[in-house]
C-alpha cells in the first residue's frame, strides 16, 4: 500500500500528497504511470492530475457520484510498492 496525506479537500476537489513519488526513479515513475493508465476511471471522477514537482495528485470529482476517500484508499492499496521501488 502506498502512503498518502490529504493536503486539501473541498467537495469536488482533493489534493493528496504521495511522498513515494520523490523516491522513485524515472523507470519506476513510468511504471506507476502505466499502472494508473490501465485503471478505468470510475463514473464521478472528472480528472486526475499528478504533479511530480509537488509530489501530489489533484482529483476533480462529483461528490454525489463517488466516495472519494474510499476510491483513494482502494487505489493506494492496489499498487504493489515492492514492484515500484525495485524490491
Jmol script that loads the backbone (N, CA, C; Angstrom):
load data "model"
ATOM      1  N   UNK A   1       0.839  -1.189   0.000  1.00  0.00           N
ATOM      2  CA  UNK A   1       0.000   0.000   0.000  1.00  0.00           C
ATOM      3  C   UNK A   1       0.879   1.245   0.000  1.00  0.00           C
ATOM      4  N   UNK A   2       0.512   2.190  -0.772  1.00  0.00           N
ATOM      5  CA  UNK A   2       1.238   3.461  -0.833  1.00  0.00           C
ATOM      6  C   UNK A   2       0.655   4.415   0.204  1.00  0.00           C
ATOM      7  N   UNK A   3       1.523   5.083   0.961  1.00  0.00           N
ATOM      8  CA  UNK A   3       1.031   6.058   1.936  1.00  0.00           C
ATOM      9  C   UNK A   3       0.736   7.382   1.226  1.00  0.00           C
ATOM     10  N   UNK A   4      -0.192   8.112   1.790  1.00  0.00           N
ATOM     11  CA  UNK A   4      -0.592   9.405   1.237  1.00  0.00           C
ATOM     12  C   UNK A   4      -1.145  10.264   2.359  1.00  0.00           C
ATOM     13  N   UNK A   5      -1.185  11.566   2.115  1.00  0.00           N
ATOM     14  CA  UNK A   5      -1.752  12.521   3.065  1.00  0.00           C
ATOM     15  C   UNK A   5      -2.688  13.450   2.306  1.00  0.00           C
ATOM     16  N   UNK A   6      -3.848  13.693   2.867  1.00  0.00           N
ATOM     17  CA  UNK A   6      -4.763  14.661   2.266  1.00  0.00           C
ATOM     18  C   UNK A   6      -4.244  16.046   2.630  1.00  0.00           C
ATOM     19  N   UNK A   7      -3.926  16.830   1.608  1.00  0.00           N
ATOM     20  CA  UNK A   7      -3.407  18.174   1.819  1.00  0.00           C
ATOM     21  C   UNK A   7      -4.552  19.185   1.869  1.00  0.00           C
ATOM     22  N   UNK A   8      -5.495  19.017   0.970  1.00  0.00           N
ATOM     23  CA  UNK A   8      -6.612  19.953   0.869  1.00  0.00           C
ATOM     24  C   UNK A   8      -7.802  19.219   0.297  1.00  0.00           C
ATOM     25  N   UNK A   9      -8.981  19.490   0.854  1.00  0.00           N
ATOM     26  CA  UNK A   9     -10.166  18.812   0.352  1.00  0.00           C
ATOM     27  C   UNK A   9     -11.392  19.704   0.509  1.00  0.00           C
ATOM     28  N   UNK A  10     -12.022  19.971  -0.595  1.00  0.00           N
ATOM     29  CA  UNK A  10     -13.349  20.583  -0.608  1.00  0.00           C
ATOM     30  C   UNK A  10     -14.186  19.678  -1.498  1.00  0.00           C
ATOM     31  N   UNK A  11     -15.487  19.612  -1.280  1.00  0.00           N
ATOM     32  CA  UNK A  11     -16.301  18.740  -2.124  1.00  0.00           C
ATOM     33  C   UNK A  11     -16.063  19.029  -3.612  1.00  0.00           C
ATOM     34  N   UNK A  12     -15.659  17.998  -4.327  1.00  0.00           N
ATOM     35  CA  UNK A  12     -15.399  18.124  -5.761  1.00  0.00           C
ATOM     36  C   UNK A  12     -13.935  18.230  -6.139  1.00  0.00           C
ATOM     37  N   UNK A  13     -13.067  18.490  -5.148  1.00  0.00           N
ATOM     38  CA  UNK A  13     -11.632  18.632  -5.442  1.00  0.00           C
ATOM     39  C   UNK A  13     -10.830  18.213  -4.220  1.00  0.00           C
ATOM     40  N   UNK A  14      -9.875  17.332  -4.449  1.00  0.00           N
ATOM     41  CA  UNK A  14      -8.998  16.890  -3.356  1.00  0.00           C
ATOM     42  C   UNK A  14      -7.558  16.840  -3.871  1.00  0.00           C
ATOM     43  N   UNK A  15      -6.632  17.274  -3.016  1.00  0.00           N
ATOM     44  CA  UNK A  15      -5.198  17.171  -3.320  1.00  0.00           C
ATOM     45  C   UNK A  15      -4.594  16.254  -2.275  1.00  0.00           C
ATOM     46  N   UNK A  16      -3.916  15.221  -2.760  1.00  0.00           N
ATOM     47  CA  UNK A  16      -3.237  14.305  -1.849  1.00  0.00           C
ATOM     48  C   UNK A  16      -1.748  14.308  -2.145  1.00  0.00           C
ATOM     49  N   UNK A  17      -0.967  14.251  -1.081  1.00  0.00           N
ATOM     50  CA  UNK A  17       0.484  14.166  -1.208  1.00  0.00           C
ATOM     51  C   UNK A  17       0.866  12.689  -1.190  1.00  0.00           C
ATOM     52  N   UNK A  18       1.751  12.313  -2.114  1.00  0.00           N
ATOM     53  CA  UNK A  18       2.222  10.937  -2.201  1.00  0.00           C
ATOM     54  C   UNK A  18       3.751  10.980  -2.078  1.00  0.00           C
ATOM     55  N   UNK A  19       4.273  10.870  -0.853  1.00  0.00           N
ATOM     56  CA  UNK A  19       5.711  11.014  -0.629  1.00  0.00           C
ATOM     57  C   UNK A  19       6.574  10.053  -1.442  1.00  0.00           C
ATOM     58  N   UNK A  20       6.067   8.888  -1.754  1.00  0.00           N
ATOM     59  CA  UNK A  20       6.837   7.902  -2.508  1.00  0.00           C
ATOM     60  C   UNK A  20       7.284   8.433  -3.869  1.00  0.00           C
ATOM     61  N   UNK A  21       6.521   9.340  -4.451  1.00  0.00           N
ATOM     62  CA  UNK A  21       6.847   9.868  -5.784  1.00  0.00           C
ATOM     63  C   UNK A  21       8.268  10.427  -5.816  1.00  0.00           C
ATOM     64  N   UNK A  22       8.674  11.109  -4.746  1.00  0.00           N
ATOM     65  CA  UNK A  22      10.020  11.702  -4.686  1.00  0.00           C
ATOM     66  C   UNK A  22      11.123  10.658  -4.772  1.00  0.00           C
ATOM     67  N   UNK A  23      10.875   9.489  -4.223  1.00  0.00           N
ATOM     68  CA  UNK A  23      11.901   8.454  -4.139  1.00  0.00           C
ATOM     69  C   UNK A  23      11.998   7.582  -5.387  1.00  0.00           C
ATOM     70  N   UNK A  24      11.057   7.717  -6.298  1.00  0.00           N
ATOM     71  CA  UNK A  24      11.037   6.830  -7.458  1.00  0.00           C
ATOM     72  C   UNK A  24      12.012   7.258  -8.543  1.00  0.00           C
ATOM     73  N   UNK A  25      12.591   6.285  -9.189  1.00  0.00           N
ATOM     74  CA  UNK A  25      13.434   6.554 -10.353  1.00  0.00           C
ATOM     75  C   UNK A  25      12.520   6.840 -11.542  1.00  0.00           C
ATOM     76  N   UNK A  26      13.087   7.279 -12.623  1.00  0.00           N
ATOM     77  CA  UNK A  26      12.300   7.553 -13.827  1.00  0.00           C
ATOM     78  C   UNK A  26      11.572   6.300 -14.303  1.00  0.00           C
ATOM     79  N   UNK A  27      12.257   5.173 -14.286  1.00  0.00           N
ATOM     80  CA  UNK A  27      11.631   3.918 -14.718  1.00  0.00           C
ATOM     81  C   UNK A  27      10.457   3.560 -13.814  1.00  0.00           C
ATOM     82  N   UNK A  28      10.636   3.758 -12.509  1.00  0.00           N
ATOM     83  CA  UNK A  28       9.560   3.458 -11.570  1.00  0.00           C
ATOM     84  C   UNK A  28       8.378   4.417 -11.739  1.00  0.00           C
ATOM     85  N   UNK A  29       8.683   5.689 -12.049  1.00  0.00           N
ATOM     86  CA  UNK A  29       7.609   6.651 -12.315  1.00  0.00           C
ATOM     87  C   UNK A  29       6.814   6.238 -13.545  1.00  0.00           C
ATOM     88  N   UNK A  30       7.516   5.729 -14.556  1.00  0.00           N
ATOM     89  CA  UNK A  30       6.819   5.246 -15.753  1.00  0.00           C
ATOM     90  C   UNK A  30       5.939   4.047 -15.424  1.00  0.00           C
ATOM     91  N   UNK A  31       6.419   3.180 -14.560  1.00  0.00           N
ATOM     92  CA  UNK A  31       5.632   2.018 -14.136  1.00  0.00           C
ATOM     93  C   UNK A  31       4.376   2.462 -13.388  1.00  0.00           C
ATOM     94  N   UNK A  32       4.523   3.446 -12.508  1.00  0.00           N
ATOM     95  CA  UNK A  32       3.376   3.983 -11.785  1.00  0.00           C
ATOM     96  C   UNK A  32       2.382   4.621 -12.748  1.00  0.00           C
ATOM     97  N   UNK A  33       2.897   5.355 -13.702  1.00  0.00           N
ATOM     98  CA  UNK A  33       2.050   5.988 -14.718  1.00  0.00           C
ATOM     99  C   UNK A  33       1.286   4.938 -15.518  1.00  0.00           C
ATOM    100  N   UNK A  34       1.972   3.858 -15.905  1.00  0.00           N
ATOM    101  CA  UNK A  34       1.306   2.766 -16.632  1.00  0.00           C
ATOM    102  C   UNK A  34       0.206   2.138 -15.790  1.00  0.00           C
ATOM    103  N   UNK A  35       0.493   1.972 -14.512  1.00  0.00           N
ATOM    104  CA  UNK A  35      -0.499   1.388 -13.603  1.00  0.00           C
ATOM    105  C   UNK A  35      -1.779   2.229 -13.617  1.00  0.00           C
ATOM    106  N   UNK A  36      -1.625   3.545 -13.457  1.00  0.00           N
ATOM    107  CA  UNK A  36      -2.798   4.414 -13.439  1.00  0.00           C
ATOM    108  C   UNK A  36      -3.505   4.471 -14.783  1.00  0.00           C
ATOM    109  N   UNK A  37      -2.771   4.410 -15.878  1.00  0.00           N
ATOM    110  CA  UNK A  37      -3.406   4.488 -17.194  1.00  0.00           C
ATOM    111  C   UNK A  37      -4.183   3.229 -17.545  1.00  0.00           C
ATOM    112  N   UNK A  38      -3.878   2.117 -16.872  1.00  0.00           N
ATOM    113  CA  UNK A  38      -4.596   0.861 -17.127  1.00  0.00           C
ATOM    114  C   UNK A  38      -5.846   0.697 -16.270  1.00  0.00           C
ATOM    115  N   UNK A  39      -6.043   1.590 -15.332  1.00  0.00           N
ATOM    116  CA  UNK A  39      -7.205   1.503 -14.449  1.00  0.00           C
ATOM    117  C   UNK A  39      -8.335   2.338 -15.031  1.00  0.00           C
ATOM    118  N   UNK A  40      -9.498   1.723 -15.216  1.00  0.00           N
ATOM    119  CA  UNK A  40     -10.631   2.514 -15.718  1.00  0.00           C
ATOM    120  C   UNK A  40     -11.029   3.586 -14.700  1.00  0.00           C
ATOM    121  N   UNK A  41     -11.293   4.771 -15.194  1.00  0.00           N
ATOM    122  CA  UNK A  41     -11.724   5.860 -14.322  1.00  0.00           C
ATOM    123  C   UNK A  41     -13.211   5.678 -14.056  1.00  0.00           C
ATOM    124  N   UNK A  42     -13.592   5.573 -12.790  1.00  0.00           N
ATOM    125  CA  UNK A  42     -14.995   5.336 -12.478  1.00  0.00           C
ATOM    126  C   UNK A  42     -15.861   6.570 -12.729  1.00  0.00           C
ATOM    127  N   UNK A  43     -17.134   6.319 -12.872  1.00  0.00           N
ATOM    128  CA  UNK A  43     -18.089   7.411 -13.010  1.00  0.00           C
ATOM    129  C   UNK A  43     -17.967   8.296 -11.772  1.00  0.00           C
ATOM    130  N   UNK A  44     -17.904   9.575 -11.967  1.00  0.00           N
ATOM    131  CA  UNK A  44     -17.780  10.509 -10.857  1.00  0.00           C
ATOM    132  C   UNK A  44     -16.414  11.156 -10.772  1.00  0.00           C
ATOM    133  N   UNK A  45     -15.403  10.553 -11.400  1.00  0.00           N
ATOM    134  CA  UNK A  45     -14.071  11.163 -11.447  1.00  0.00           C
ATOM    135  C   UNK A  45     -13.968  11.918 -12.767  1.00  0.00           C
ATOM    136  N   UNK A  46     -13.735  13.214 -12.666  1.00  0.00           N
ATOM    137  CA  UNK A  46     -13.626  14.040 -13.872  1.00  0.00           C
ATOM    138  C   UNK A  46     -12.182  14.162 -14.362  1.00  0.00           C
ATOM    139  N   UNK A  47     -11.252  14.249 -13.415  1.00  0.00           N
ATOM    140  CA  UNK A  47      -9.852  14.486 -13.797  1.00  0.00           C
ATOM    141  C   UNK A  47      -8.920  14.027 -12.683  1.00  0.00           C
ATOM    142  N   UNK A  48      -7.803  13.432 -13.071  1.00  0.00           N
ATOM    143  CA  UNK A  48      -6.735  13.070 -12.139  1.00  0.00           C
ATOM    144  C   UNK A  48      -5.481  13.738 -12.677  1.00  0.00           C
ATOM    145  N   UNK A  49      -4.913  14.634 -11.877  1.00  0.00           N
ATOM    146  CA  UNK A  49      -3.782  15.444 -12.347  1.00  0.00           C
ATOM    147  C   UNK A  49      -2.601  15.294 -11.387  1.00  0.00           C
ATOM    148  N   UNK A  50      -1.630  14.442 -11.749  1.00  0.00           N
ATOM    149  CA  UNK A  50      -0.454  14.286 -10.879  1.00  0.00           C
ATOM    150  C   UNK A  50       0.547  15.423 -11.086  1.00  0.00           C
ATOM    151  N   UNK A  51       1.274  15.745 -10.038  1.00  0.00           N
ATOM    152  CA  UNK A  51       2.339  16.732 -10.126  1.00  0.00           C
ATOM    153  C   UNK A  51       3.594  16.129  -9.512  1.00  0.00           C
ATOM    154  N   UNK A  52       4.561  15.797 -10.354  1.00  0.00           N
ATOM    155  CA  UNK A  52       5.809  15.225  -9.850  1.00  0.00           C
ATOM    156  C   UNK A  52       6.594  16.248  -9.045  1.00  0.00           C
ATOM    157  N   UNK A  53       6.462  17.517  -9.408  1.00  0.00           N
ATOM    158  CA  UNK A  53       7.187  18.579  -8.716  1.00  0.00           C
ATOM    159  C   UNK A  53       6.760  18.689  -7.254  1.00  0.00           C
ATOM    160  N   UNK A  54       5.452  18.660  -7.019  1.00  0.00           N
ATOM    161  CA  UNK A  54       4.959  18.802  -5.646  1.00  0.00           C
ATOM    162  C   UNK A  54       4.653  17.466  -4.986  1.00  0.00           C
ATOM    163  N   UNK A  55       4.908  16.369  -5.682  1.00  0.00           N
ATOM    164  CA  UNK A  55       4.619  15.005  -5.227  1.00  0.00           C
ATOM    165  C   UNK A  55       3.179  14.855  -4.750  1.00  0.00           C
ATOM    166  N   UNK A  56       2.275  15.484  -5.499  1.00  0.00           N
ATOM    167  CA  UNK A  56       0.873  15.398  -5.125  1.00  0.00           C
ATOM    168  C   UNK A  56       0.016  15.061  -6.338  1.00  0.00           C
ATOM    169  N   UNK A  57      -1.222  14.726  -6.050  1.00  0.00           N
ATOM    170  CA  UNK A  57      -2.190  14.404  -7.094  1.00  0.00           C
ATOM    171  C   UNK A  57      -3.468  15.170  -6.769  1.00  0.00           C
ATOM    172  N   UNK A  58      -4.009  15.855  -7.770  1.00  0.00           N
ATOM    173  CA  UNK A  58      -5.293  16.537  -7.624  1.00  0.00           C
ATOM    174  C   UNK A  58      -6.335  15.691  -8.343  1.00  0.00           C
ATOM    175  N   UNK A  59      -7.438  15.460  -7.666  1.00  0.00           N
ATOM    176  CA  UNK A  59      -8.538  14.722  -8.266  1.00  0.00           C
ATOM    177  C   UNK A  59      -9.771  15.613  -8.236  1.00  0.00           C
ATOM    178  N   UNK A  60     -10.334  15.832  -9.416  1.00  0.00           N
ATOM    179  CA  UNK A  60     -11.586  16.574  -9.550  1.00  0.00           C
ATOM    180  C   UNK A  60     -12.682  15.523  -9.688  1.00  0.00           C
ATOM    181  N   UNK A  61     -13.711  15.622  -8.873  1.00  0.00           N
ATOM    182  CA  UNK A  61     -14.725  14.575  -8.853  1.00  0.00           C
ATOM    183  C   UNK A  61     -16.119  15.154  -8.568  1.00  0.00           C
ATOM    184  N   UNK A  62     -17.119  14.302  -8.739  1.00  0.00           N
ATOM    185  CA  UNK A  62     -18.503  14.664  -8.456  1.00  0.00           C
ATOM    186  C   UNK A  62     -18.897  13.993  -7.139  1.00  0.00           C
ATOM    187  N   UNK A  63     -18.990  14.774  -6.056  1.00  0.00           N
ATOM    188  CA  UNK A  63     -19.207  14.188  -4.731  1.00  0.00           C
ATOM    189  C   UNK A  63     -20.499  13.374  -4.605  1.00  0.00           C
ATOM    190  N   UNK A  64     -21.484  13.683  -5.402  1.00  0.00           N
ATOM    191  CA  UNK A  64     -22.743  12.940  -5.322  1.00  0.00           C
ATOM    192  C   UNK A  64     -22.665  11.579  -6.007  1.00  0.00           C
ATOM    193  N   UNK A  65     -21.595  11.346  -6.763  1.00  0.00           N
ATOM    194  CA  UNK A  65     -21.460  10.092  -7.506  1.00  0.00           C
ATOM    195  C   UNK A  65     -20.411   9.137  -6.962  1.00  0.00           C
ATOM    196  N   UNK A  66     -19.484   9.637  -6.142  1.00  0.00           N
ATOM    197  CA  UNK A  66     -18.381   8.773  -5.701  1.00  0.00           C
ATOM    198  C   UNK A  66     -17.927   9.153  -4.289  1.00  0.00           C
ATOM    199  N   UNK A  67     -17.592   8.143  -3.507  1.00  0.00           N
ATOM    200  CA  UNK A  67     -16.984   8.348  -2.193  1.00  0.00           C
ATOM    201  C   UNK A  67     -15.484   8.458  -2.433  1.00  0.00           C
ATOM    202  N   UNK A  68     -14.987   9.674  -2.494  1.00  0.00           N
ATOM    203  CA  UNK A  68     -13.609   9.917  -2.916  1.00  0.00           C
ATOM    204  C   UNK A  68     -12.590   9.294  -1.957  1.00  0.00           C
ATOM    205  N   UNK A  69     -12.868   9.315  -0.665  1.00  0.00           N
ATOM    206  CA  UNK A  69     -11.918   8.742   0.292  1.00  0.00           C
ATOM    207  C   UNK A  69     -11.809   7.228   0.103  1.00  0.00           C
ATOM    208  N   UNK A  70     -12.914   6.570  -0.175  1.00  0.00           N
ATOM    209  CA  UNK A  70     -12.894   5.122  -0.429  1.00  0.00           C
ATOM    210  C   UNK A  70     -12.142   4.832  -1.735  1.00  0.00           C
ATOM    211  N   UNK A  71     -12.366   5.654  -2.749  1.00  0.00           N
ATOM    212  CA  UNK A  71     -11.677   5.497  -4.035  1.00  0.00           C
ATOM    213  C   UNK A  71     -10.162   5.608  -3.845  1.00  0.00           C
ATOM    214  N   UNK A  72      -9.712   6.630  -3.126  1.00  0.00           N
ATOM    215  CA  UNK A  72      -8.278   6.837  -2.900  1.00  0.00           C
ATOM    216  C   UNK A  72      -7.693   5.669  -2.104  1.00  0.00           C
ATOM    217  N   UNK A  73      -8.394   5.244  -1.074  1.00  0.00           N
ATOM    218  CA  UNK A  73      -7.933   4.117  -0.266  1.00  0.00           C
ATOM    219  C   UNK A  73      -7.764   2.864  -1.126  1.00  0.00           C
ATOM    220  N   UNK A  74      -8.728   2.592  -1.982  1.00  0.00           N
ATOM    221  CA  UNK A  74      -8.648   1.419  -2.859  1.00  0.00           C
ATOM    222  C   UNK A  74      -7.501   1.540  -3.855  1.00  0.00           C
ATOM    223  N   UNK A  75      -7.293   2.718  -4.391  1.00  0.00           N
ATOM    224  CA  UNK A  75      -6.193   2.942  -5.338  1.00  0.00           C
ATOM    225  C   UNK A  75      -4.852   2.726  -4.645  1.00  0.00           C
ATOM    226  N   UNK A  76      -4.687   3.302  -3.462  1.00  0.00           N
ATOM    227  CA  UNK A  76      -3.412   3.202  -2.737  1.00  0.00           C
ATOM    228  C   UNK A  76      -3.108   1.763  -2.337  1.00  0.00           C
ATOM    229  N   UNK A  77      -4.123   1.015  -1.973  1.00  0.00           N
ATOM    230  CA  UNK A  77      -3.878  -0.360  -1.547  1.00  0.00           C
ATOM    231  C   UNK A  77      -3.677  -1.291  -2.733  1.00  0.00           C
ATOM    232  N   UNK A  78      -4.068  -0.879  -3.935  1.00  0.00           N
ATOM    233  CA  UNK A  78      -3.933  -1.726  -5.109  1.00  0.00           C
ATOM    234  C   UNK A  78      -2.594  -1.629  -5.811  1.00  0.00           C
ATOM    235  N   UNK A  79      -1.754  -0.735  -5.380  1.00  0.00           N
ATOM    236  CA  UNK A  79      -0.450  -0.552  -6.021  1.00  0.00           C
ATOM    237  C   UNK A  79       0.596  -1.358  -5.269  1.00  0.00           C
ATOM    238  N   UNK A  80       1.307  -2.182  -6.002  1.00  0.00           N
ATOM    239  CA  UNK A  80       2.349  -3.017  -5.390  1.00  0.00           C
ATOM    240  C   UNK A  80       3.619  -2.199  -5.229  1.00  0.00           C
ATOM    241  N   UNK A  81       3.876  -1.733  -4.017  1.00  0.00           N
ATOM    242  CA  UNK A  81       5.037  -0.888  -3.748  1.00  0.00           C
ATOM    243  C   UNK A  81       6.345  -1.581  -4.057  1.00  0.00           C
ATOM    244  N   UNK A  82       6.453  -2.854  -3.739  1.00  0.00           N
ATOM    245  CA  UNK A  82       7.714  -3.555  -3.964  1.00  0.00           C
ATOM    246  C   UNK A  82       8.095  -3.526  -5.439  1.00  0.00           C
ATOM    247  N   UNK A  83       7.108  -3.639  -6.301  1.00  0.00           N
ATOM    248  CA  UNK A  83       7.361  -3.602  -7.742  1.00  0.00           C
ATOM    249  C   UNK A  83       7.895  -2.230  -8.157  1.00  0.00           C
ATOM    250  N   UNK A  84       7.341  -1.172  -7.557  1.00  0.00           N
ATOM    251  CA  UNK A  84       7.706   0.188  -7.944  1.00  0.00           C
ATOM    252  C   UNK A  84       9.101   0.583  -7.458  1.00  0.00           C
ATOM    253  N   UNK A  85       9.477   0.105  -6.282  1.00  0.00           N
ATOM    254  CA  UNK A  85      10.766   0.538  -5.743  1.00  0.00           C
ATOM    255  C   UNK A  85      11.873  -0.469  -6.017  1.00  0.00           C
ATOM    256  N   UNK A  86      11.546  -1.457  -6.840  1.00  0.00           N
ATOM    257  CA  UNK A  86      12.559  -2.395  -7.278  1.00  0.00           C
ATOM    258  C   UNK A  86      12.862  -3.513  -6.309  1.00  0.00           C
ATOM    259  N   UNK A  87      11.910  -3.793  -5.424  1.00  0.00           N
ATOM    260  CA  UNK A  87      12.146  -4.836  -4.428  1.00  0.00           C
ATOM    261  C   UNK A  87      11.629  -6.178  -4.842  1.00  0.00           C
TER     262      UNK A  87
END
end "model"
wireframe off; spacefill off
backbone 0.3
color backbone group
